[in-house]
Amino acid sequence: MDKDLYSYISHELRNPLAGTKLLTEMLLNGSTGELNETQRKMIEDIEKSNEKMIEIIASLSERVTR
């Protein structure tokens, strides 16, 4: 894959993931009020999925830049 194209795609994917990460951290830290157990579990699942996507993008980045 062309490095410029990858950089563009990576940037476009990372931006919403960064926003999701920030918002899930705020929710889990209680910034918006207390969560019940179901809400906490669901947001933790979102956080884990988000982190996995960030890891996948980082891994692809390493492969492309070698």
N, C-alpha and C positions, 0 to 999 in steps of 0.2 A: 504494500500500500504506500502511496506517495506520502512523504512525511508532512507536507503542508496540509494535505487532505486529512491525515490522521490528527494533526494538531487542531484543525477546525472542528472535527467531529468530537474529539476529546473535550475541547472547550465547551462545546454545546451540550455535552452530556454532564460534565462536571458542575456547571452552573446550577441547574435545578437540584442536583444531588447535594450541593453545598447548602442550598436553601432548605432542603428537607432535613438535612442534618441539624442545622441551627434550630429549626422549629421543633423537631423531636426532642432535642436537648432541653429547650425551654419548657416544653410540656412535661417532660420527665422530672425537671428540677422544680416543678410547682410554680413556675412563673405566671401561669394563667389560672391557678387554683388547684385544689387537690383532685387527683384522679381516683376513680374507683379501681378495683383490681382488674376488671375486664378492660377498661380503658388503658390502664398501664400495660397490660399484656399485649394489647393490640399495637400500642405505640412502640413497645420494645421490639415487636416483630417487624414493624416498619423500619426501625433503626437498624436492625440486623440485616435486612434486605438492602437497605441503602448502603451500609458498609461493604456488603458483598459486591455491589455494583462498583463502588469506588475501588475496591481491590482488583476487580476484573479490568477496569480501565487502566489502572497503574501497571498491571501485568502486561497488557497489550502495549502500553507505552514503552516498557522495557524492551519488548521484542522488536518494536519498530525502530527504536533508536540505536539498536546494536549494529 
